[in-house]
Amino acid sequence: MAVRVAVIDDHPLFREGVKRSLGEINDFQIVGEGCTREDAIRISQEQTPDVILMDISMPGGGLEAISPILDAVPGQKIVMLTVSETSDHVTTALNSGAKGYVLKGVGSRALADIIRTVAAGEGYVSPALSARLLSDMSSMSSLSSKTDPIGELTRREYEVLNLVAAGLSNKRIALKLDLHEKTVKHHMGRILAKLNVTNRTQAAMALRDAGYENQLM
């Protein structure tokens, strides 16, 4: 079965090149293209591609598109395809839910392999960027005891956690925040992972112990 791909990039020539390269490979189908944050959000909902390839630098911002896409389509797989090698961009993309981060110098065959990898449920970061991230993490290891996991939550995750701490069920949280219940479950999974806890009670206790309970970030 063909991997269904959408390409979101505000450079028409680059977008056409990616579409043509993937279109020449039998097991890929281009199901949408766009050039803005709004295009990415719309296409994810209307076409539900297996993988969205998305630039960072485009109208509305690629990084800013990740959370709205995953709010509406929690299972959507997103790969950032960009020239940015900034560590902050990489960590922001991955922490927001992107499954891959690839530099635009990648060859067409390598890109195809990466897309297949992500479509199969695995993550991917360009090797040079992975090495840099590991180096950054190592240099910051002495500060690890001072990290604030609550501060690593997105605003939406923080809202969900506050409501969990208030005793609301996923269904009631979904109604209150106007989300699908499965979206709330998706957020809870990410909250538990970021806080390194195994259940809702522990997550609520972490919020309280950190002194964030009932505060707005």
Residue frames relative to the residue before (quaternion, step in Angstrom):
aa qw qx qy qz dx dy dz
M 1.0000 0.0000 0.0000 0.0000 0.00 0.00 0.00
A 0.4943 -0.6860 0.4541 0.2808 3.58 -0.90 0.95
V 0.4169 -0.6605 0.5629 0.2704 3.55 -1.18 0.68
R 0.2763 -0.7799 0.5457 0.1330 3.57 -0.67 1.15
V 0.0557 -0.8340 0.5460 -0.0564 3.55 -0.57 1.24
A 0.1433 -0.7379 0.6504 0.1088 3.55 -1.19 0.70
V 0.1987 -0.7824 0.5840 0.0857 3.58 -1.02 0.83
I 0.0305 -0.8007 0.5973 -0.0336 3.57 -0.63 1.19
D 0.3109 0.7214 -0.5547 0.2741 3.57 -0.41 1.25
D 0.3762 -0.7656 0.4765 0.2130 3.59 -0.86 0.89
H 0.5850 0.5109 -0.3992 0.4873 3.60 1.25 0.32
P 0.3728 -0.7839 0.4454 0.2195 3.62 -0.17 1.26
L 0.6675 0.5053 -0.3214 0.4425 3.60 0.90 -0.85
F 0.6528 0.4923 -0.3207 0.4781 3.59 0.96 -0.79
R 0.6435 0.5272 -0.3226 0.4515 3.57 0.94 -0.90
E 0.6609 0.5019 -0.3059 0.4666 3.58 0.92 -0.87
G 0.6411 0.5346 -0.3255 0.4440 3.56 1.02 -0.79
V 0.6504 0.5002 -0.3130 0.4783 3.57 0.98 -0.83
K 0.6536 0.5162 -0.3154 0.4549 3.57 0.90 -0.93
R 0.6755 0.4960 -0.3026 0.4539 3.57 0.89 -0.92
S 0.6559 0.5259 -0.3115 0.4429 3.58 0.93 -0.93
L 0.7072 0.4407 -0.2647 0.4853 3.56 0.88 -0.93
G 0.6296 0.5615 -0.3287 0.4245 3.56 1.07 -0.75
E 0.6498 0.5191 -0.3115 0.4597 3.56 1.20 -0.52
I 0.6328 0.4861 -0.3298 0.5045 3.57 1.31 -0.14
N 0.5492 -0.6970 0.3523 0.2973 3.57 -0.64 1.16
D 0.7819 0.3844 -0.2062 0.4454 3.59 0.85 -0.88
F 0.6112 0.4984 -0.3850 0.4793 3.59 1.08 0.73
Q 0.0689 -0.7738 0.6291 0.0265 3.54 -1.13 0.77
I 0.2792 -0.7499 0.5765 0.1654 3.59 -0.73 1.06
V 0.0961 -0.8406 0.5331 0.0080 3.58 -0.50 1.20
G 0.8152 0.0088 -0.0158 0.5789 3.61 1.21 -0.03
E 0.0276 -0.7781 0.6268 0.0291 3.52 -1.26 0.48
G 0.0741 0.7938 -0.5996 0.0696 3.56 -1.16 0.58
C 0.3503 -0.7579 0.5218 0.1752 3.53 -1.31 0.06
T 0.7399 0.3602 -0.2168 0.5252 3.62 1.23 0.06
R 0.6860 -0.4447 0.3816 0.4314 3.53 -1.37 0.17
E 0.6643 0.5120 -0.3032 0.4524 3.57 0.92 -0.94
D 0.6162 0.5367 -0.3447 0.4620 3.60 1.05 -0.74
A 0.6553 0.5245 -0.3165 0.4420 3.57 0.91 -0.92
I 0.6668 0.4994 -0.3012 0.4639 3.58 0.90 -0.92
R 0.6724 0.5048 -0.2947 0.4542 3.57 0.91 -0.95
I 0.6885 0.4905 -0.2904 0.4483 3.58 0.83 -0.98
S 0.6182 0.5499 -0.3519 0.4377 3.59 1.02 -0.74
Q 0.7062 0.4491 -0.2599 0.4817 3.57 1.05 -0.76
E 0.7236 0.4525 -0.2559 0.4540 3.58 0.92 -0.87
Q 0.7981 0.3069 -0.1410 0.4990 3.59 0.94 -0.88
T 0.1398 -0.8288 0.5204 0.1511 3.61 1.25 -0.46
P 0.0219 0.8219 -0.5675 0.0442 3.61 0.57 1.12
D 0.5876 -0.5537 0.4419 0.3911 3.56 -1.22 0.38
V 0.7955 0.0260 0.0269 0.6048 3.56 1.02 -0.87
I 0.1893 -0.7382 0.6350 0.1265 3.56 -1.10 0.80
L 0.1929 -0.7295 0.6452 0.1199 3.56 -0.92 0.97
M 0.0515 0.8393 -0.5307 0.1064 3.58 -0.57 1.11
D 0.3874 -0.7090 0.5465 0.2204 3.55 -0.97 0.93
I 0.4883 -0.6301 0.5059 0.3295 3.57 -1.27 0.30
S 0.7596 0.3544 -0.1853 0.5129 3.57 0.84 -1.05
M 0.4109 0.6506 -0.5449 0.3330 3.54 -0.22 1.34
P 0.6900 -0.4747 0.3199 0.4429 3.62 -1.15 0.37
G 0.7882 0.2500 -0.2218 0.5168 3.56 -0.75 1.08
G 0.4257 -0.7340 0.4302 0.3079 3.57 1.25 -0.46
G 0.4216 -0.7183 0.4999 0.2375 3.55 -0.86 0.98
L 0.6393 0.5218 -0.3338 0.4556 3.57 0.96 -0.80
E 0.6703 0.5130 -0.2887 0.4518 3.56 1.05 -0.82
A 0.6242 0.5501 -0.3396 0.4387 3.59 1.25 -0.28
I 0.5467 0.6719 -0.3955 0.3056 3.60 1.13 -0.59
S 0.7145 0.4673 -0.2781 0.4403 3.59 0.68 -1.06
P 0.6628 0.4881 -0.3328 0.4602 3.66 0.85 -0.79
I 0.6174 0.5347 -0.3468 0.4611 3.59 1.04 -0.72
L 0.7217 0.4417 -0.2531 0.4690 3.59 0.82 -0.98
D 0.5532 0.5771 -0.3978 0.4502 3.59 1.19 -0.41
A 0.7425 0.4071 -0.2115 0.4881 3.55 0.95 -0.95
V 0.7888 0.1164 -0.0324 0.6026 3.58 1.04 -0.81
P 0.2183 -0.8484 0.4646 0.1296 3.61 0.33 1.23
G 0.7195 0.4523 -0.2639 0.4562 3.59 1.03 -0.64
Q 0.4213 0.7356 -0.4589 0.2660 3.59 1.23 -0.04
K 0.2627 -0.7545 0.5844 0.1419 3.58 -0.92 0.95
I 0.0882 -0.8133 0.5747 -0.0202 3.54 -0.71 1.16
V 0.0763 -0.7668 0.6364 0.0354 3.55 -0.99 0.91
M 0.2846 -0.7356 0.5878 0.1798 3.58 -0.75 1.03
L 0.0618 -0.7765 0.6270 -0.0078 3.57 -0.79 1.09
T 0.2108 0.8195 -0.4641 0.2620 3.55 0.00 1.34
V 0.4837 -0.6308 0.5065 0.3340 3.56 -1.31 0.13
S 0.5461 0.6526 -0.3870 0.3553 3.59 1.23 -0.32
E 0.1343 -0.7896 0.5965 0.0514 3.54 -0.81 1.08
T 0.3618 0.7603 -0.4702 0.2645 3.58 1.28 0.25
S 0.4909 -0.6854 0.4531 0.2898 3.57 -0.75 1.06
D 0.6234 0.5491 -0.3410 0.4400 3.59 1.02 -0.78
H 0.6453 0.5113 -0.3227 0.4669 3.58 1.01 -0.77
V 0.6424 0.5236 -0.3243 0.4560 3.57 0.97 -0.85
T 0.7076 0.4583 -0.2766 0.4613 3.59 0.76 -1.01
T 0.6288 0.5269 -0.3417 0.4585 3.59 1.01 -0.75
A 0.6539 0.5166 -0.3145 0.4545 3.57 0.92 -0.91
L 0.7073 0.4612 -0.2706 0.4624 3.59 0.80 -0.98
N 0.6633 0.4977 -0.3072 0.4669 3.59 0.98 -0.81
S 0.6560 0.5086 -0.3075 0.4652 3.58 1.15 -0.58
G 0.6720 -0.5263 0.2902 0.4328 3.58 1.25 -0.26
A 0.4348 0.6754 -0.4848 0.3460 3.61 1.21 0.06
K 0.3770 -0.7482 0.5089 0.1975 3.57 -1.04 0.81
G 0.8116 0.1278 -0.0662 0.5662 3.57 1.20 -0.34
Y 0.0863 -0.7615 0.6398 0.0583 3.54 -1.27 0.48
V 0.0355 0.8247 -0.5509 0.1233 3.54 -0.39 1.31
L 0.3827 -0.7151 0.5374 0.2311 3.58 -1.03 0.81
K 0.5931 -0.6456 0.3664 0.3115 3.54 -1.04 0.84
G 0.5734 0.5985 -0.3889 0.4023 3.60 1.18 -0.19
V 0.4464 0.7143 -0.4447 0.3045 3.59 1.26 -0.10
G 0.4783 -0.6696 0.4892 0.2892 3.57 -1.08 0.71
S 0.6596 -0.5469 0.3431 0.3849 3.57 -1.20 0.51
R 0.6642 0.4917 -0.3161 0.4660 3.61 0.95 -0.77
A 0.6423 0.5091 -0.3225 0.4736 3.56 1.01 -0.81
L 0.6357 0.5251 -0.3287 0.4606 3.59 0.99 -0.81
A 0.6322 0.5331 -0.3290 0.4559 3.57 0.99 -0.82
D 0.6538 0.5049 -0.3119 0.4694 3.59 0.98 -0.84
I 0.6370 0.5293 -0.3232 0.4579 3.58 1.01 -0.81
I 0.6504 0.5146 -0.3155 0.4611 3.57 0.93 -0.89
R 0.6378 0.5150 -0.3248 0.4717 3.59 0.97 -0.82
T 0.6340 0.5423 -0.3219 0.4476 3.58 0.99 -0.87
V 0.6937 0.4632 -0.2721 0.4798 3.58 0.88 -0.98
A 0.6331 0.5355 -0.3323 0.4496 3.59 0.98 -0.82
A 0.6704 0.4952 -0.2859 0.4729 3.58 1.15 -0.65
G 0.6478 -0.5673 0.3030 0.4084 3.58 1.29 0.04
E 0.5953 0.5564 -0.3711 0.4453 3.58 1.25 0.10
G 0.4367 -0.6762 0.5233 0.2796 3.55 -1.28 0.30
Y 0.0798 -0.7913 0.6038 0.0540 3.56 -1.26 0.30
V 0.0178 0.7480 -0.6633 0.0127 3.54 -1.08 0.87
S 0.5702 -0.5999 0.4285 0.3625 3.59 -0.92 0.87
P 0.5857 -0.6434 0.3591 0.3377 3.62 -0.78 1.00
A 0.6509 0.5166 -0.3325 0.4460 3.61 0.91 -0.84
L 0.6685 0.4857 -0.2987 0.4775 3.57 1.02 -0.77
S 0.6073 0.5494 -0.3521 0.4531 3.59 1.04 -0.71
A 0.6553 0.5118 -0.3083 0.4622 3.57 0.94 -0.91
R 0.6551 0.5080 -0.3121 0.4641 3.57 0.99 -0.83
L 0.6478 0.5166 -0.3236 0.4569 3.58 0.95 -0.83
L 0.6463 0.5124 -0.3211 0.4655 3.58 0.97 -0.85
S 0.6389 0.5232 -0.3232 0.4622 3.56 1.03 -0.77
D 0.6455 0.5160 -0.3112 0.4693 3.56 0.99 -0.88
M 0.6585 0.5106 -0.3124 0.4561 3.56 0.95 -0.89
S 0.6450 0.5261 -0.3195 0.4529 3.56 1.01 -0.80
S 0.6763 0.5023 -0.2955 0.4505 3.56 0.95 -0.88
M 0.7131 0.4281 -0.2445 0.4984 3.56 1.20 -0.50
S 0.3869 0.7658 -0.4602 0.2282 3.58 1.26 -0.03
S 0.6270 0.5558 -0.3434 0.4243 3.60 1.08 -0.67
L 0.6863 0.4614 -0.2805 0.4871 3.56 1.25 -0.38
S 0.3882 0.7751 -0.4501 0.2143 3.57 1.29 -0.11
S 0.6453 0.5382 -0.3360 0.4255 3.58 1.02 -0.72
K 0.6931 0.4718 -0.2718 0.4723 3.56 1.24 -0.40
T 0.4375 0.7158 -0.4611 0.2891 3.57 1.23 -0.02
D 0.2669 -0.7540 0.5869 0.1256 3.52 -1.20 0.66
P 0.2405 -0.8180 0.5003 0.1505 3.63 0.04 1.23
I 0.5925 0.5557 -0.3786 0.4437 3.62 1.06 -0.59
G 0.6610 0.5224 -0.3003 0.4473 3.55 1.03 -0.78
E 0.6157 0.5499 -0.3427 0.4483 3.58 1.28 -0.30
L 0.5330 0.6329 -0.4122 0.3814 3.60 1.23 -0.22
T 0.4733 -0.6097 0.5396 0.3363 3.56 -1.19 0.53
R 0.6739 -0.4928 0.3464 0.4278 3.56 -1.23 0.32
R 0.6517 0.5119 -0.3175 0.4609 3.59 0.97 -0.82
E 0.6436 0.5105 -0.3238 0.4694 3.59 0.96 -0.83
Y 0.6394 0.5244 -0.3216 0.4612 3.56 1.02 -0.81
E 0.6321 0.5252 -0.3305 0.4640 3.59 1.00 -0.81
V 0.6549 0.5089 -0.3106 0.4644 3.56 0.94 -0.90
L 0.6730 0.5042 -0.3038 0.4478 3.58 0.88 -0.92
N 0.6171 0.5419 -0.3452 0.4542 3.60 1.02 -0.74
L 0.6806 0.4766 -0.2854 0.4776 3.58 0.99 -0.83
V 0.5846 0.5409 -0.3638 0.4830 3.58 1.14 -0.59
A 0.6678 0.5035 -0.2966 0.4610 3.57 0.93 -0.93
A 0.6610 0.4912 -0.2998 0.4815 3.58 1.20 -0.54
G 0.5982 -0.6240 0.3283 0.3808 3.58 1.32 0.06
L 0.4643 0.6901 -0.4484 0.3273 3.61 1.23 0.19
S 0.4499 -0.6589 0.5351 0.2776 3.55 -1.16 0.68
N 0.6808 -0.4646 0.3560 0.4404 3.58 -1.27 0.22
K 0.6425 0.5342 -0.3269 0.4415 3.58 0.98 -0.83
R 0.6894 0.4677 -0.2832 0.4751 3.59 0.91 -0.90
I 0.6098 0.5345 -0.3490 0.4697 3.58 1.09 -0.68
A 0.6382 0.5329 -0.3232 0.4520 3.58 0.95 -0.89
L 0.6613 0.4967 -0.3073 0.4707 3.58 0.94 -0.85
K 0.6811 0.5102 -0.2938 0.4352 3.57 0.89 -0.92
L 0.7655 0.3504 -0.1793 0.5090 3.58 1.00 -0.86
D 0.4076 -0.7313 0.4522 0.3077 3.58 1.34 0.06
L 0.4567 0.6465 -0.4649 0.3967 3.56 0.88 1.06
H 0.5405 -0.5494 0.4952 0.4010 3.54 -1.31 0.13
E 0.5815 -0.5927 0.4158 0.3710 3.58 -1.07 0.65
K 0.6390 0.5242 -0.3398 0.4488 3.61 1.01 -0.71
T 0.5969 0.5442 -0.3609 0.4661 3.59 1.18 -0.52
V 0.6258 0.5245 -0.3314 0.4727 3.58 1.02 -0.79
K 0.6425 0.5176 -0.3212 0.4648 3.59 0.99 -0.85
H 0.6159 0.5409 -0.3340 0.4652 3.58 1.06 -0.78
H 0.6641 0.4945 -0.3023 0.4723 3.58 0.91 -0.92
M 0.6458 0.5278 -0.3295 0.4425 3.58 0.94 -0.84
G 0.6224 0.5435 -0.3399 0.4490 3.58 1.01 -0.76
R 0.6771 0.4796 -0.2828 0.4811 3.56 0.98 -0.89
I 0.6161 0.5445 -0.3413 0.4555 3.60 1.06 -0.75
L 0.6683 0.5008 -0.3035 0.4588 3.58 0.86 -0.97
A 0.6573 0.5116 -0.3123 0.4569 3.57 0.99 -0.83
K 0.6853 0.4913 -0.2910 0.4520 3.59 0.89 -0.93
L 0.7225 0.4192 -0.2413 0.4939 3.58 1.03 -0.75
N 0.3406 -0.7659 0.4753 0.2674 3.57 1.35 -0.17
V 0.4941 0.6011 -0.4621 0.4254 3.55 0.89 1.04
T 0.4578 -0.7314 0.4525 0.2252 3.57 -1.24 0.37
N 0.8163 0.1433 -0.0863 0.5529 3.60 1.16 -0.24
R 0.7169 -0.4726 0.3163 0.4033 3.54 -1.35 0.30
T 0.6350 0.5458 -0.3367 0.4308 3.59 0.96 -0.83
Q 0.6668 0.4939 -0.2986 0.4715 3.57 0.93 -0.90
A 0.6304 0.5318 -0.3315 0.4581 3.57 1.04 -0.77
A 0.6572 0.5040 -0.3058 0.4697 3.59 0.96 -0.88
M 0.6427 0.5172 -0.3188 0.4667 3.58 1.03 -0.79
A 0.6265 0.5365 -0.3342 0.4561 3.58 1.04 -0.77
L 0.6309 0.5289 -0.3198 0.4690 3.56 1.05 -0.82
R 0.6815 0.4902 -0.2826 0.4641 3.55 0.89 -0.97
D 0.6794 0.5084 -0.2936 0.4402 3.58 0.88 -0.97
A 0.6751 0.4849 -0.2931 0.4725 3.57 1.13 -0.65
G 0.4861 -0.6999 0.4087 0.3268 3.58 1.28 -0.10
Y 0.5046 0.6708 -0.4110 0.3556 3.57 1.24 0.37
E 0.4548 0.7359 -0.4419 0.2373 3.58 1.17 -0.48
N 0.8608 0.0715 -0.1098 0.4919 3.53 -1.01 1.06
Q 0.5383 0.5680 -0.4383 0.4422 3.56 1.15 0.56
L 0.3741 -0.6823 0.5686 0.2670 3.58 -1.21 0.45
M 0.4021 -0.7172 0.5115 0.2496 3.55 -0.93 0.92
